[in-house]
Amino acid sequence: MKLRSYRGLCTSLAVLGLAAIGTVGSFAEPPKPTRAEFMRQKLEFSKKVLEGLTLEDYDAIAKNARALKLLSEAAEWEVPTIPNANEYIALTTEFQKAADDLRMKAKEKNIDGATLAYLRLTMNCVSCHRFVRTPK
């Protein structure tokens, strides 16, 4: 019995050692996503919210609303590249509030409230994209 435990311990240590060797170079920060990759991810989460709304899958709505908010918080790296950053920050704050409301309505199992929050979120997306595309 002790021999089997010893072998298991040695195997575990060997696996951990190999894993550590393989990840030595991976301690560097991963590259930040491009704007297109970032926006594509937001679009995917938005689609999943819509799917959740149509299926009344409140867990999916809440999960993807949270993911959208987290992505919008990560968008801070974008601010220095946008003229009139104050307006962009206001739009981002509005987006985050809509995402929070969407998540809350999903947790309450309020499909009408969640649908309205999703509509506000979508309208905010369109407004922000118009703002970013319009030359200043």
C-alpha positions in Angstrom: 0.0 0.0 0.0 2.8 2.4 0.9 4.6 1.6 -2.3 1.5 2.5 -4.3 1.1 5.8 -2.5 4.8 6.5 -3.0 4.5 5.8 -6.8 1.4 8.1 -6.9 3.3 10.9 -5.1 6.3 10.6 -7.4 4.0 10.6 -10.5 2.2 13.7 -9.3 5.5 15.5 -8.6 6.8 14.5 -12.0 3.7 15.8 -13.7 3.8 19.1 -11.7 7.5 19.5 -12.5 6.9 19.0 -16.3 4.0 21.4 -16.1 6.1 24.0 -14.4 8.9 23.6 -17.0 6.4 24.0 -19.8 4.9 27.2 -18.3 8.1 29.0 -17.4 7.8 31.2 -20.5 4.1 31.8 -20.0 4.4 34.1 -17.0 4.5 37.1 -19.3 1.3 38.9 -19.7 -0.8 37.6 -22.7 -1.2 40.1 -25.5 -4.2 42.3 -25.2 -7.0 41.6 -27.7 -7.3 43.8 -30.7 -10.3 46.1 -30.8 -12.0 43.8 -33.4 -11.4 40.7 -31.2 -12.7 42.6 -28.2 -15.9 43.7 -30.0 -16.4 40.3 -31.5 -16.4 38.8 -28.0 -19.0 41.4 -26.8 -21.2 40.5 -29.8 -21.0 36.8 -28.9 -22.1 37.5 -25.3 -24.9 39.7 -26.6 -26.1 36.9 -28.9 -26.1 34.5 -25.9 -28.2 37.0 -23.9 -30.7 37.2 -26.8 -30.8 33.4 -27.0 -31.4 33.3 -23.2 -34.2 35.8 -23.5 -36.0 33.8 -26.2 -35.6 30.6 -24.2 -36.3 32.2 -20.9 -32.9 30.8 -19.7 -32.3 33.2 -16.8 -29.0 31.7 -15.9 -27.6 32.3 -19.4 -29.0 35.8 -19.4 -27.3 36.6 -16.1 -24.1 34.9 -17.0 -23.7 36.7 -20.3 -24.8 40.0 -18.8 -22.0 39.7 -16.3 -19.5 38.8 -19.0 -20.6 41.9 -21.0 -20.0 44.1 -17.9 -16.6 42.6 -17.3 -15.6 43.2 -20.9 -16.8 46.8 -20.6 -14.7 47.2 -17.5 -11.7 45.8 -19.4 -12.3 48.4 -22.1 -10.4 51.0 -20.1 -7.3 50.3 -22.3 -9.4 51.8 -25.1 -10.0 55.2 -23.5 -6.6 56.9 -24.4 -7.2 56.2 -28.1 -10.6 57.9 -28.3 -11.1 61.6 -28.7 -13.5 63.2 -26.2 -13.0 60.4 -23.7 -15.5 61.8 -21.3 -18.4 61.0 -23.6 -17.0 57.5 -24.2 -16.7 57.0 -20.4 -20.4 58.2 -20.0 -21.5 55.7 -22.6 -19.5 52.9 -21.0 -21.0 53.7 -17.6 -24.5 53.6 -19.1 -23.7 50.3 -20.7 -22.5 48.9 -17.4 -25.7 50.0 -15.7 -27.8 48.4 -18.4 -25.7 45.1 -18.0 -26.2 45.2 -14.2 -30.0 45.8 -14.7 -30.2 43.0 -17.2 -28.4 40.6 -14.7 -30.7 41.7 -11.9 -33.9 41.2 -13.9 -32.6 37.8 -14.9 -32.0 36.8 -11.3 -35.6 38.0 -10.5 -36.8 35.9 -13.4 -38.4 39.0 -14.9 -38.4 38.4 -18.6 -40.0 41.7 -19.5 -37.6 43.7 -17.4 -34.7 41.7 -18.8 -35.9 42.3 -22.3 -36.1 46.0 -21.7 -32.6 46.1 -20.2 -31.3 44.2 -23.2 -32.9 46.8 -25.5 -31.3 49.6 -23.5 -27.9 47.8 -23.7 -28.3 47.3 -27.5 -29.3 51.0 -28.0 -26.2 52.0 -26.0 -24.0 49.8 -28.3 -25.4 51.5 -31.4 -24.9 55.0 -29.8 -21.3 54.2 -28.8 -20.4 52.8 -32.2 -21.8 55.9 -33.8 -19.8 58.1 -31.4 -16.5 56.2 -32.1 -17.0 56.1 -35.9 -17.9 59.8 -36.2 -14.9 61.9 -36.9 -14.3 64.6 -34.2 
